[in-house]
Amino acid sequence: MSPDLSAFIRDVEKVDFQTGITEGSWGIEDDHPQYPSWPIVFIWIKASPKENHPNKFYLRFNLEGYPSTAPTACLWDMQLNTQLHESKRPRGDRYVSAVFHSGMTLGNALYLPCDRVAMVGHESTWRDSQSNLWWKSTFTIIKYVGYVHFLLTSADYAQV
């Protein structure tokens, strides 16, 4: 077993990640045909209920080099097995729209200081201004998943 997979398994077995599963805040999608195709892992995250909108969103994580290397994830359409279409992405007043908008990263990643794709080019700004989210090798997957859950259940989250 690779060191990154061992670290991921250790981290998802920790109480904070397991509590999120128990509370229905997130979970690992284990019946997808590509899972467990390490380093690709699908994790769903619950969103605040909105009429005619999904109550959870799927993220397709690439966890190669985890946790030394930051994860990267994109919104995923499990039925079509492709990136989630722009029209189905979460929207909000400010932060939610910025994080989930496909324009910043071509949909290949979420626009977050803890996402390895989005981090590129932001070292001089995010490292200091977003130091609580700027990925460190001491972080676990809960940092990423927990923040996405926070956004999807926040007052900023308006609708898809």
HELIX and SHEET records of a PDB file:
HELIX    1   1 PRO A    3  VAL A   12  1                                  10    
HELIX    2   2 VAL A   15  THR A   22  1                                   8    
HELIX    3   3 GLU A   86  LYS A   88  5                                   3    
HELIX    4   4 TYR A   95  PHE A  100  1                                   6    
HELIX    5   5 ARG A  116  MET A  119  1                                   4    
HELIX    6   6 GLU A  123  SER A  129  1                                   7    
HELIX    7   7 ILE A  141  LEU A  152  1                                  12    
SHEET    1   A 5 TRP A  26  ILE A  28  0                                        
SHEET    2   A 5 ILE A  40  LYS A  46 -1                                        
SHEET    3   A 5 LYS A  56  ASN A  62 -1                                        
SHEET    4   A 5 THR A  72  ASP A  77 -1                                        
SHEET    5   A 5 THR A  82  GLN A  83 -1                                        
SHEET    1   B 2 ARG A  91  GLY A  92  0                                        
SHEET    2   B 2 TYR A 157  GLN A 159 -1                                        
END                                                                             
